[in-house]
Amino acid sequence: MAPPPSLLLLLLGIVGRGLCFSVTDACLHLHTDRLILCTAGEDVLLHCQFQYKRNFTLDEVHVLWGKEIATDEYQALVIFDGQNVKRFRENAFFSTGSLQDGKVSMLMKNVTTADNGAYLCDVTVNATNSKARMQMQVAKTGHVCKEDLQLENIPKVQESNTADGFTNRSLGAIVAVVMVLGIVLSTVAFVQCKKRRPVPRDSA
């Protein structure tokens, strides 16, 4: 007696997932940062980590890091062939210490603006391949704040020349005006007082 079609489909689905035969459910997945922003002179870690649904040994893992030099054309920076690490850039470093955990990140030391561009993380595990692309933007050191830093060259006003927002010269002018105004008011008051005093009459 043949099993019903629904049971066969269920068994095929379970086997397909366990053996990674499913087209839509790939065996190898990569996780990366899409955009990396940094400053010239920094050490930058280009994050890349893979997930594989089967057990694997290190000699089954092949890693290639490249920098895009033309459309879909990359220059190799680091290659791990399952045994050895080959470096093609002085400031590019790759460690196999965490490779068993799927970590295949690349460290770039002392980056410059020449390191701007697109990078490729290419991982192959037991003939299963996956690629991930990321963009790195390197800014010049102090480029954004260059104009602000020029403000430091402007000499500061000496505190001894200021008092409550007024200069000593302005304060002296105000005092002089007050004194003149006081003299004028005193003169006006004296004149008014003299006019009001009665004039004595001659006695007959």
Secondary structure, DSSP 8 states (H G I E B T S, - for coil): ----HHHHHHHHHHHHHHTT--SSS-SEEEEE-SEEEEETT--EEE-EEEEESS---GGGEEEEEEEEEETTEEEEEEEE-SS-EEESSTTEEE--TTGGGTB--EEE-S--GGG-EEEEEEEEETTEEEEEEEEEEEE-TTSTTHHHHGGGGS----GGGEETTEEHHHHHHHHHHHHHHHHHHHHHHHHHHHHHS-------
